[in-house]
Amino acid sequence: MASATDRVYRPGLLAGLFPTLRWELVLDLKRNGTVRLFRGDVPAELACLDITSISTAKGWIWHAVEFSMGGQTFKLGGLSHQSAEQLAAELYTFVNSHLFGLIDQDRASLLKANSGLRRDQYLARSDLDRAITLLSPNVSLAVRHPLFDPELMPDTFRAALPHWLGMLLSPGLRHEHNDAFVAAEHAAFRAFFDDLDGRSLSLQQREACIRLEDNNLLVACAGSGKSATMVGKLAYVLEKKLYRPDEILLLAFNKSAADELKSRIAKQLEVEEGAIECRVTTFHALGRGIIQEVTGRPPQLANWVGHPAGEAKHLDVIISSLFESDQEFADLWTELLVVHPKADIAPQYFDRQADYDRYIAAQFHDGKVTVGTLADLYVKSLQEQKITNWLWLNSVDFEYETQVAVEDENGETRHLHPDFYYPQTGTIHEHFALNADGTSPFADYAIHAEAKRQSYSLNEIDFFETTSAQASDGTLINVLKAALTERGYVFKRRGYSEIKKALKPVVIEHYHKIISTCIKHIRARHLTLDALLEQAKTLHDKARAELFARVVWAISREYSKRLERAKEIDFDSMIADAIGLIESGQYQSPYSLILIDEFQDISEPRANLTKALRQQNSSCKLFAVGDDWQSIYRFAGSDISLFTQFEDHFGQAWTGRLEQTYRCNQLIAETAADFVQRNPAQLKKSVRSNRDAIPRSIRVIPVGDKETKPDYTQACHALLERLDAGLGNVAEQWRTQPGHKLKALVLWRYNRLDPFAGKAPSFENIEVAGMSFHRAKGLEADYVILLDVSEGDYGVPSQIEDDELLNLVIPRPEPYAYAEERRLFYVALTRASRAVYLLAHHRQSSRYIRELCDIAGDDVGVETIDGSPLQDQCPDCKIGQVVQKSTKTGSFFRGCNQLPTCRYSENIPSKATRRRSS
């Protein structure tokens, strides 16, 4: 029953006539911890602390007040709009009055919590949460309550609250505090940052050192001082005594990077490397240490782990063993290598026809595509390549596009060139570009196909056909095999030694690399064969994907069995086992601050190790530094989405930028930045250099001519000699002391291009080193020479690297074509400070060169190997040469030699026209 001090609420008079809308709410002002609700004759007492939300809702006729508690929602309808708003406001105020009372009863608890935080420190959300743990239970419940609103407090009461409590309730206040703190620290630590790690840090670097949110991501660019910022961050937090050294963990991705960090830290702290108390290590070494600490002994690593090419050799041993012992595997592996060297992807999935042509082509002839096969024939499509290679593999005698005479209905002889002819049975086999419904992407193609069928039938020629639709649904080879079996063919599969001899070594190397990457994901994510086969259905080349799924599953299973039998682990197992020990509580993390360098290389297991360490300490902060534009280790398991979608994986974060490069001149820096950002998934940055732009410091040199193939070894040595001689002529402008040389890096996509055979030449004015694009990451030189920046399977971009098979295991595949190849080319470009030279096939230069020309215009120079201007330069693409060509009718014209990429052409003036113009 309500008292005189109670406030009672009921639905409107008219609404009260409906039984379903009858209710009564009583707010007891003397006992403001309770709300009484009557529905009919059933009373309910509701605790204010349990009410977590209050809102109003509009119905067909009346409004209602809704409030939630314990997963249940109460709806009080039958109110006018004004009455509903009034009840919601008074219930909200009533709940807050109870919360204020709880706080007022124990103000001493607030003072105790306040003593744990200083006004002169950067405050992350976890810092405020840690202060709350010092509050009494009732006060903690009150300030954490979702409806707690300090604006309703009396002014005198609110003024007595700790300063941090307002920040907890209003994030904007915390951001204001931190912004002011950062500005003050800039001033207070100016001298400190002016001379740190042997340099004066930029404003962006200084801010990154000072900021200390729970999650921090510093997005850098090439040559922007990432490692210097890591050293600065460590030195700053130690100088401020924010953490003890043994509470700090610095993680790098390989031993050499960790050793370099140790050296720079020791120099900054003015101690010996052995005296550094914070832990500087790699992820794998950390995992090993955790296992040893818990078990009392180091884990037994497989003897091939950590050795150069050790993993590749181990995989080769496993594959050879399975090939000898498992006939099913042998058949699958052989068919994968021979019949499916590349995914069959339809033209409509490419941006341009030229991109599709370049994807499938082994070579171009007058702009026409040809695709190589193991039968030493060139065919016109990847589907014909599959058929040809399968016939070769199974020793089937056939002829490709041989001439066959047929008579038409009028008795006249015509000559056809069927795709395949089998002389043993006189059988013709056409592979038609037809969809499942009989249509074709080519005009009138279906009509011509039917005409061929009629001709073969009329001439009583044994004939069968296969189609593109069968290639798409994965039945092509089965249909082919069935048709030949029906005609009495017996298949004799070639031996593996003969197959390996016929295959290009890079084909097997390519599959080894994909298998290695897939094994990492299969083991880390505990993928099953069924999961792989299901994912295979989503890829373009389903037959190839299913075949590969079965192959890689068998290899992965044998890989794991061998480790188990030997009671050994690999690097990935080391991380997985360490995570298990952390999550089970057998290992307790001492770390309160984790710093990770080169975060763009993070993999899912490494990310999970980081998360496991932090879950043991809710106030452990993460500071990650990296450059998503330089993420080039997908084959080693890295997942760029962990960087580009950082907050999705690690929580709300501060994101900073390092956008000043101390390496490249402005032209190279700006052009490379624009180039890599053509992929919209890359994080945006405005790169600026402390070096002025050098005009035409990006130079393209076509190699080879109509009579000769490109010889990159000869061209490279000629360019180095020219560069050395040119620098010698102006040595007084750059040589600061006797013997000083400028650095030149020669880089290539694949090691088969090494022009030095492992030993770089010596010059008077330049110090030369050569290596792959990948190995050059982190290095810099005055001059960089890039070899074979051309189209092709093993060119730039390498068309075999962006293999859709990786999407079987990568949880978040990149939709942008050749995304990692684009980043790798960016890495290669940005090694140079003064100039970069791009040596390219004279007729098949890379699409990336054309993009650079589009971006930088005339600042991309095109020249011969001796530095002379390119003769007859194409005015359209800038990188091709205009040469004389002939049409099918025998007439002549001039066109760009980059056809089909560039279709520039011009008429050749007649003799009469030339006489008149003269």
SVG drawing of the C-alpha trace seen along z (x, -y; Angstrom):
<svg xmlns="http://www.w3.org/2000/svg" viewBox="-13 -23 105 74">
<polyline fill="none" stroke="black" stroke-width="0.4" points="0.0,0.0 1.4,-3.4 2.4,-5.9 2.2,-9.7 5.8,-9.9 5.5,-7.5 5.1,-8.5 2.5,-6.3 2.2,-5.9 -0.7,-4.2 -1.8,-4.1 -4.4,-6.7 -8.0,-6.3 -9.1,-5.0 -6.2,-2.6 -7.0,-1.3 -10.2,0.1 -8.1,2.8 -6.9,5.6 -3.7,6.1 -2.7,2.4 -3.4,2.3 -0.3,1.8 0.9,-0.4 4.5,-1.6 5.5,-2.9 8.7,-4.8 9.3,-4.8 11.2,-8.0 12.2,-6.7 13.5,-3.4 14.9,-4.6 16.7,-1.3 13.4,0.4 10.7,0.0 7.4,1.7 5.4,2.9 1.9,4.2 0.3,6.1 -3.2,7.2 -2.9,8.4 0.7,9.6 3.3,7.2 7.0,7.3 9.9,5.4 12.6,4.4 16.1,3.3 17.4,0.1 20.8,1.7 19.2,4.3 17.6,1.8 20.1,1.3 18.2,-0.6 15.1,-2.9 13.5,-4.1 10.1,-5.1 8.4,-3.5 5.5,-4.5 2.7,-2.1 -0.4,-2.2 -2.4,-4.3 -0.4,-4.9 3.2,-5.3 5.0,-3.1 8.0,-3.1 10.3,-0.1 13.0,0.8 15.3,3.8 16.8,5.9 18.4,9.3 17.6,10.0 13.9,9.3 12.1,6.2 9.1,4.6 6.7,2.6 4.4,0.1 1.9,-1.0 -1.3,-3.0 0.5,-6.4 0.3,-9.7 3.6,-10.9 4.1,-13.5 3.3,-11.0 5.7,-8.4 8.5,-10.9 7.8,-12.1 7.8,-8.6 11.0,-7.6 12.8,-10.8 11.6,-10.3 12.5,-6.6 16.0,-7.5 16.4,-10.2 15.1,-7.8 17.7,-5.1 20.5,-7.8 19.4,-9.0 20.0,-5.5 23.4,-5.3 24.4,-8.7 23.4,-7.5 25.6,-4.4 28.6,-6.7 27.8,-9.1 27.9,-6.3 31.6,-5.6 33.4,-8.7 36.6,-7.5 36.7,-4.7 36.8,-7.4 39.7,-9.1 41.7,-5.9 41.2,-5.1 42.1,-8.7 45.5,-8.3 46.4,-5.6 46.3,-7.9 48.3,-11.1 47.1,-14.1 50.5,-14.2 50.3,-10.9 48.7,-9.6 45.5,-7.8 44.3,-4.8 41.0,-3.2 42.6,-0.3 44.2,-2.9 40.8,-4.1 39.5,-0.6 42.4,0.3 41.4,-2.7 37.8,-1.3 39.2,1.9 40.2,-0.1 36.6,-1.2 34.3,0.5 31.8,3.0 28.8,0.6 30.6,-2.4 32.1,-0.3 28.7,1.0 27.3,-2.6 30.0,-4.2 30.0,-1.3 26.2,-1.3 25.1,-1.9 22.6,-4.5 25.0,-6.4 24.8,-10.1 27.0,-12.5 25.2,-15.5 22.2,-14.8 24.4,-15.1 24.2,-18.2 27.1,-20.6 28.8,-20.3 28.6,-16.5 30.0,-16.4 32.9,-18.7 34.0,-16.3 34.4,-13.4 37.9,-12.3 39.0,-13.9 39.4,-10.4 35.8,-9.5 34.5,-12.1 36.9,-10.7 35.5,-7.2 32.0,-8.5 32.8,-10.9 35.6,-9.7 35.9,-13.2 37.3,-14.4 39.9,-11.7 41.0,-12.6 41.2,-16.3 43.4,-15.4 45.7,-13.2 46.0,-15.8 47.0,-18.4 49.4,-15.9 51.1,-15.1 51.5,-18.8 53.1,-19.3 55.5,-16.3 56.6,-17.7 57.9,-20.7 59.2,-18.9 61.1,-16.3 62.3,-18.4 66.0,-18.0 65.4,-14.2 63.9,-13.7 66.3,-16.1 69.1,-13.5 67.7,-10.0 69.1,-7.0 71.6,-9.3 69.0,-11.6 66.4,-14.2 62.9,-12.6 60.2,-14.1 57.0,-15.4 55.1,-12.2 57.8,-10.1 57.7,-12.0 53.9,-11.8 54.1,-8.0 56.7,-7.7 54.4,-9.6 51.0,-8.1 50.1,-5.1 46.6,-3.8 45.8,-0.2 46.2,0.5 48.5,-1.5 49.2,-1.1 51.9,-3.2 51.5,-3.2 54.8,-4.0 56.2,-4.3 59.5,-3.1 62.6,-4.8 60.5,-6.7 62.4,-5.6 60.3,-2.8 63.1,-1.2 64.2,-4.6 60.7,-5.1 60.7,-1.7 64.0,-2.6 62.5,-6.1 59.4,-4.6 61.3,-2.2 63.7,-5.0 60.8,-7.3 58.8,-4.9 61.9,-3.9 62.9,-7.6 59.4,-8.3 59.6,-5.1 56.2,-4.0 57.3,-0.4 60.1,1.7 62.4,3.0 61.4,6.6 57.7,5.7 58.6,4.7 58.7,7.2 60.0,6.2 59.2,8.6 60.9,8.8 60.3,11.3 63.8,12.6 67.0,12.9 68.9,10.3 66.1,7.7 66.1,8.5 69.9,8.3 69.8,4.9 67.2,3.6 69.3,4.8 72.3,3.0 70.4,-0.3 68.7,0.0 72.0,0.7 73.6,-2.3 70.7,-4.6 70.6,-3.4 74.5,-3.4 74.7,0.2 76.1,3.4 73.7,5.6 73.9,8.3 72.8,5.7 69.5,4.9 66.8,5.9 63.8,5.7 63.2,8.7 64.1,8.3 63.5,11.4 61.6,13.1 58.2,14.7 59.7,18.1 62.4,17.6 59.7,16.3 57.6,19.5 60.7,21.6 61.4,19.8 57.9,20.2 58.0,24.0 61.3,24.3 60.2,22.3 57.1,24.5 58.5,27.9 62.0,27.4 63.7,28.3 63.9,26.7 61.6,28.2 63.2,30.5 63.3,28.7 63.4,30.8 66.9,30.7 65.9,29.0 64.2,26.1 66.1,22.8 68.5,24.1 68.5,22.3 66.2,24.2 65.6,26.7 61.8,26.6 61.8,26.9 64.1,29.9 62.0,31.5 58.8,31.0 60.6,32.6 61.5,35.6 57.8,36.0 56.5,35.6 59.0,38.1 58.1,40.6 54.4,40.2 55.0,40.5 56.8,43.9 54.4,45.3 51.0,44.0 49.8,44.5 46.8,42.3 49.0,39.5 51.4,40.1 48.6,39.8 47.2,36.6 50.6,34.9 51.6,35.8 48.3,34.5 48.6,31.3 52.0,30.5 51.4,31.4 47.8,30.6 47.2,27.8 50.3,25.5 48.1,22.4 44.4,21.7 42.0,21.5 40.2,18.2 37.7,16.9 38.4,13.5 35.4,11.8 37.2,11.9 40.0,9.6 39.8,5.8 40.9,5.8 41.3,8.3 45.0,7.4 45.4,8.5 43.8,11.8 46.0,12.3 49.1,11.6 47.9,14.0 47.6,17.0 50.3,16.2 53.7,17.8 54.6,15.4 53.0,13.0 53.4,13.0 52.0,10.0 49.7,9.4 48.4,12.9 48.5,15.1 50.3,18.5 50.4,20.8 53.3,23.2 52.8,27.0 55.0,29.9 54.4,31.4 56.6,28.7 53.5,27.1 52.0,23.7 48.2,23.6 45.7,20.8 44.2,21.2 44.8,22.7 42.1,25.2 43.8,26.4 47.0,26.5 45.3,28.8 44.2,31.2 47.6,31.2 49.5,31.7 47.2,34.6 47.6,36.3 51.4,35.9 51.4,37.2 49.5,40.3 51.5,40.9 48.6,40.4 49.6,39.7 47.9,36.6 48.3,33.7 47.3,30.1 45.4,28.1 46.4,30.4 44.7,29.8 41.7,32.1 39.9,32.1 36.1,32.4 33.4,32.1 30.4,29.8 26.9,30.5 27.7,29.4 30.7,31.8 33.2,29.0 36.4,29.7 37.1,27.5 40.0,27.6 39.4,27.5 41.9,27.3 40.4,29.2 41.9,28.6 43.1,32.2 43.4,35.2 44.2,38.7 45.8,40.7 45.5,44.1 41.7,44.0 41.3,41.2 39.4,39.3 38.8,35.5 38.4,33.7 37.2,30.1 37.4,28.1 34.6,25.6 34.3,22.3 30.7,23.1 28.8,22.5 26.6,25.1 23.6,23.6 25.3,23.9 26.1,20.2 29.5,18.7 31.1,15.4 32.3,15.0 30.0,13.7 28.6,16.4 30.9,19.0 28.0,21.4 26.9,21.3 30.4,22.1 30.7,24.9 27.4,26.5 28.7,26.2 31.8,28.2 29.7,30.9 27.6,31.1 30.7,31.3 32.2,34.2 28.9,36.0 28.4,35.5 31.9,36.9 31.4,39.8 34.5,38.7 34.7,40.0 34.3,37.0 33.8,35.9 33.9,32.6 34.7,31.0 33.6,27.6 34.6,24.7 31.6,25.5 33.2,28.9 36.4,27.0 34.4,24.7 32.6,27.6 35.8,29.7 34.7,32.6 36.9,31.8 39.6,34.4 37.1,37.1 35.1,36.5 38.3,36.6 39.5,39.8 36.1,41.5 36.0,40.5 39.4,42.0 38.8,45.1 35.7,45.7 37.8,45.7 40.2,48.3 43.1,46.1 45.3,47.5 47.1,44.8 50.8,45.2 51.8,42.6 55.2,41.1 57.8,41.6 58.3,39.0 61.9,38.4 60.8,37.6 58.1,35.3 60.5,33.4 62.9,33.0 60.1,31.6 58.8,29.2 60.3,25.9 61.9,26.1 60.0,23.0 56.7,24.9 57.6,27.3 59.2,24.5 55.9,22.6 53.8,25.5 56.3,26.1 55.9,22.5 52.1,22.7 52.1,26.0 54.4,24.6 52.1,21.7 49.0,23.9 50.5,26.3 51.1,23.4 47.4,22.4 46.1,26.0 48.0,26.8 47.4,23.4 43.7,23.3 43.1,27.1 41.5,27.2 40.0,30.5 40.0,32.0 36.2,31.5 36.8,27.8 39.4,27.5 37.2,29.3 34.3,27.1 36.4,24.0 37.7,25.4 34.2,25.1 34.4,21.3 37.5,20.9 37.6,20.3 39.4,23.5 37.4,26.0 39.1,29.2 42.6,27.8 41.5,26.6 40.0,29.9 43.1,31.8 45.4,29.4 43.3,29.7 43.7,33.5 47.5,33.2 48.2,30.6 46.0,32.4 48.0,35.6 51.3,33.7 50.2,31.8 49.1,35.0 52.4,36.7 54.3,33.6 52.5,33.7 53.0,37.5 56.7,37.2 57.0,34.5 54.9,36.6 56.9,39.8 60.2,38.0 58.8,36.1 59.9,32.9 58.3,29.5 58.7,26.9 58.6,23.1 54.8,22.9 54.4,25.7 56.6,23.8 54.2,20.8 51.1,23.1 52.4,25.0 53.4,21.7 49.8,20.4 48.4,23.6 50.7,23.2 49.6,19.5 45.9,20.2 46.0,23.1 47.6,20.9 50.8,22.9 52.7,19.8 52.1,16.4 53.1,13.4 55.2,10.7 54.7,8.2 52.7,5.0 53.9,3.4 54.5,5.3 56.1,3.6 56.1,5.3 58.3,4.2 57.4,4.9 53.8,5.6 52.8,5.9 54.3,9.3 52.1,10.6 50.5,14.0 47.4,15.4 49.5,17.7 51.7,14.7 48.7,12.5 47.1,15.3 50.3,15.5 50.2,11.7 46.5,11.9 47.1,14.8 49.8,12.8 47.5,9.8 44.5,11.8 46.5,12.6 46.9,8.9 44.0,6.7 46.1,3.5 48.9,4.8 49.4,2.3 50.3,3.1 52.4,0.8 52.7,2.1 54.8,0.5 54.8,1.4 54.1,0.5 51.2,2.3 52.7,1.2 55.6,3.5 53.6,6.6 55.3,9.2 55.5,12.4 52.1,14.1 54.0,17.2 55.4,17.3 51.9,17.1 51.5,13.3 48.0,11.9 47.8,8.2 44.2,7.9 45.6,8.1 47.3,4.8 44.7,3.0 41.8,4.1 43.8,3.7 40.9,2.6 38.7,5.5 41.3,7.9 42.8,6.0 40.2,3.5 39.8,-0.3 43.2,-1.9 45.2,-5.0 46.5,-5.1 49.5,-7.3 51.5,-7.9 55.1,-8.2 54.9,-9.9 58.4,-11.5 60.9,-9.4 64.6,-9.9 65.6,-7.7 64.0,-8.3 64.1,-11.6 60.6,-13.2 60.0,-12.0 60.6,-8.4 58.8,-8.6 55.7,-10.3 55.5,-8.2 55.9,-4.9 53.3,-6.0 50.7,-6.8 51.5,-3.5 50.9,-1.3 47.8,-3.2 46.1,-2.3 45.0,0.7 42.2,-0.9 42.6,1.6 46.0,0.1 46.0,-2.5 46.3,-6.0 49.4,-8.1 50.8,-11.4 54.5,-10.7 57.0,-13.5 60.8,-13.3 63.6,-15.4 65.3,-15.0 64.2,-17.2 62.8,-15.6 65.4,-14.7 63.9,-15.0 63.8,-11.8 65.2,-9.8 63.0,-6.9 64.4,-5.5 63.2,-2.7 65.6,-0.9 64.1,1.5 66.4,4.5 66.7,6.6 65.6,5.9 63.8,7.5 66.7,9.9 67.8,10.7 66.2,11.8 66.8,9.7 70.2,10.4 69.8,8.9 73.3,10.0 75.0,8.1 72.6,5.1 73.2,5.0 77.0,5.0 76.8,2.3 74.7,0.1 76.9,0.5 80.0,-0.4 78.1,-3.5 77.1,-4.5 80.6,-4.0 82.1,-6.1 79.5,-8.8 80.1,-9.1 83.8,-9.2 83.5,-12.2 81.7,-14.2 83.4,-12.6 84.2,-16.0 80.5,-16.6 79.8,-13.6 83.1,-12.0 83.6,-13.2 86.8,-11.2 89.3,-9.0 87.9,-5.6 84.3,-6.6 81.9,-4.8 78.2,-5.2 76.0,-2.1 74.2,-0.3 71.7,2.5 70.8,4.8 67.5,6.5 65.6,9.3 62.3,11.1 63.7,14.6 67.2,15.8 67.5,17.4 68.1,13.8 71.3,13.3 73.7,11.6 76.7,12.0 76.5,15.8 76.7,15.1 79.7,12.7 79.2,9.0 81.7,7.1 84.0,4.5 84.1,0.8 86.0,-2.3 83.1,-4.5 80.2,-2.2 79.9,0.6 77.6,3.2 75.4,5.8 72.7,8.1 69.8,9.9 66.1,10.7 63.3,8.1 62.4,9.9 65.9,10.0 66.3,6.3 63.6,5.2 65.0,3.0 68.1,2.0 68.8,-1.2 71.2,-2.4 72.0,-5.4 71.1,-3.7 68.9,-0.7 68.7,1.4 65.6,3.7 66.0,6.5 63.3,7.9 60.5,5.6 58.4,7.4 55.2,9.3 55.2,13.0 54.7,15.9 58.0,15.0 58.0,11.3 56.8,8.2 54.1,8.8 54.8,12.5 51.6,14.0 52.2,17.4 52.5,15.8 49.0,14.5 47.7,18.0 44.0,18.5 45.0,21.8 46.1,19.7 42.4,18.7 41.8,22.3 43.4,21.5 43.8,17.7 40.8,16.6 40.6,13.1 41.9,13.2 42.7,9.9 40.3,9.2 42.7,6.7 44.7,8.4 48.4,9.0 48.1,7.0 51.2,8.5 53.2,8.2 52.3,4.5 53.6,4.1 56.8,6.1 57.5,3.8 56.9,0.8 59.6,2.3 62.0,2.6 61.4,-0.9 61.9,-2.5 65.3,-1.1 66.7,-3.9 67.6,-7.4 69.1,-9.0 67.7,-7.0 66.1,-3.7 66.7,-2.0 64.1,0.4 65.4,2.9 62.5,4.4 61.8,6.7 61.7,4.4 58.3,5.8 56.7,7.0 57.4,4.3 55.5,4.6 52.1,3.0 53.7,1.4 56.0,-0.7 53.1,-2.1 51.5,-3.0 54.6,-4.8 54.5,-6.8 50.8,-7.6 51.7,-8.9 55.0,-10.7 54.7,-11.7 57.8,-13.0 59.7,-12.5 60.0,-8.8 62.8,-8.8 63.0,-6.1 66.4,-5.6 68.8,-3.0 71.4,-1.2 74.0,-3.8 71.8,-6.7 70.7,-7.9 67.0,-8.9 64.8,-6.1 64.4,-6.3 60.8,-6.3 59.3,-6.5 55.6,-5.7 53.7,-8.9 50.9,-7.0 52.5,-4.5 55.9,-6.3 57.8,-3.0 57.3,-1.3 58.8,-2.0 56.9,-2.7 57.9,-0.1 56.8,0.9 54.1,3.6 52.1,5.3 48.4,6.1 46.9,9.4 46.4,7.7 50.1,6.9 49.9,3.2 52.2,1.5 51.6,-0.8 53.5,-1.8 52.5,-0.7 53.7,-0.3 55.8,2.8 54.0,3.2 50.9,4.6 48.5,5.8 49.1,3.6 49.4,0.5 47.5,0.3 48.9,-3.0 49.3,-3.0 49.9,-5.5 49.8,-5.4 52.9,-5.4 52.8,-8.4 52.9,-7.4 55.9,-8.4 53.7,-11.0 52.7,-12.5 56.3,-12.6 57.3,-14.4 54.6,-17.0 55.5,-17.6 59.2,-18.1"/>
</svg>
